[in-house]
């Protein structure tokens, strides 16, 4: 079951779901809009290896994303997903219609606390200016029946997190 606006507000009011900063107008009928942070990371290696830590560069403020360019960013909001719920991140329709694909790479598991790192790709033929503070994606909560909570390597993340796949050994 996907959480409705009513359920989302109830979860926030009870303190089970935490979103900081919280703005009630970001709640949509079946999601919560999240905003783009002001830091961006991109890989500088000419080739990436799944078993080695990549080199990254960080920029801050507005960023021009060229066609076919990929960048990591994060949400302004810090979230805490309650037990019994998982979330997915979807690009906002208005943003996707510009040719900007936004994703977080998987589920936001029950018990996750932190900001959400976003993968952003420009599939448009024109450069797109990434503007911090703009509503970039939406968080969709779904009820799950689980016995455990997230305790992985991204727990408590703040800001943009590059891959930690090399730590899986």
N, C-alpha and C positions, 0 to 999 in steps of 0.2 A: 504494500500500500504506500503510495506517495503522499507525503504530508501536505495538507491544504494550508492556506493562509491562517485559518482558525487554529489548526493544530500547531503550526509554527509559533504563533503568538502564545498559545498555552504553554508550550515547552520553554519559551523564553521567560514568560511570567513566573513559572515554577522554578526557574533556575537550572533546569536540566540541560537546556541548550543555551550556550553562551556565545554571544557575538559582540566583539568590542572593536571599534565603536559600533553601537547599535542605532540604526535609523529606521523607524517604523515604516516610512515610505518606501524602503527597499524591499519590503515583503510584497510578493506578487501572489496570484491565486494558488500557485503550486511550487513556488521557489522563493529564494532570497537573492536579490542582486548584490554582488560584491564589487568592490572598486579596485582599480589598478594602483599599486604602490609606485614609488618613485625610483626604485633601483632595478637595474637590468643586468643580467649576466649573459655572456656568450663565450663559446669555446674558441680558443685561439690555436689549437693544434691543427695541423694539416690533415691529420687522421686520428680518429678516436678508437680506443681499444676498450672493450668491455671489462677487462681485467686490470686496467691502470687508471689512476686518478688523472682526469684531464686538467689541462691548464685553462683557467677562466679569467676573463677581464670583466670588471664591473663599471657601469656608468650610472649616473644619477640625473634625474630631471627628465624633460621631454626627450624622446628618442625617435629618430626616423628609422623605420624598418623598411629596408629595400625589398623589391620583389624577390621571392624565394628565400628571404632571410629568416632565420630562426633565432629566438631569444627566450631566455627564462626571466620571469618576473614573479611578483607575489601579490597577494591581496593586501589591502590596507588592514582589513579585518583579521583579528585573531578569533578563532572559533574553538569551541569545545563540543564535540559530538557526544550525546548521551548514549549509554548502553541501550541496546535494543533498536538503535537507529544507525544507518550508514548514509553516506551522501555521495553524490556524483556532481561533477562540475561540468556545466555546459556553457558554450559560448552564447552570448546574447544574440538574438536574431538580428538586431540592428547592426551589431559589430560584424557578424558573419557575412551580412549582405555587402559589406565593404571589401570582403576578401581577406578578412583577418580570422584565422582559425585559432581558437583558444581552447585549451584542454589542460587537465591536471595529471593525466597519465594513468588514472585508475580510481579505485574507490577511496573515499575518505572513511576509514573504518570506525566502528564504535570505539569511543574512548580517545580518539585523536584530539590533541590539543596543539594549537599553533596557527601560524599563517598557512595559506595554501600556495605552493609554488605552481605557477602556470607555465605551460609551454605555448608559445605564441609564434605562428608562422604567417607570413604575408604571401598569399597565393594570388594576389592581384598583380596586374602589370604595372602598377604605379606605387611609388613610395607611400607609406602610411605613417602619420605622426602618432606615436603612442603618448597619450597625455595622462599623467598621474592624476588620480582622483575621479576618473571617468568610470562609470559602470561598465565593467568588462566581461563579467560572466555571471552565471546564476548557480546557486547551490540548491540541489534537489535532494530532499531527505526521503529515505525509504525505510519502512519498518523492517527489521530483521530479527530472526530468532537465533541468538548466538549465546555461547557460554563464555566467551572471552572478549577482551578489549585490546586495542592496538597498543603494542609496546615496542614497535620497530625503531629503526635508526633515524627516522624523521620526526619522532615524537618530540614535542616542544619546540619545533622549528620556529624561527623568527626570520623574516626576510626571505630572500631568494636562496634556494638550496639547489646546488648542482647535483648531478648523479652521485650516488654512493654505491653503485652496482659493484665496483671493485672491492667493496667490503664484504661481499657475500661469500667469500672463500671460507 
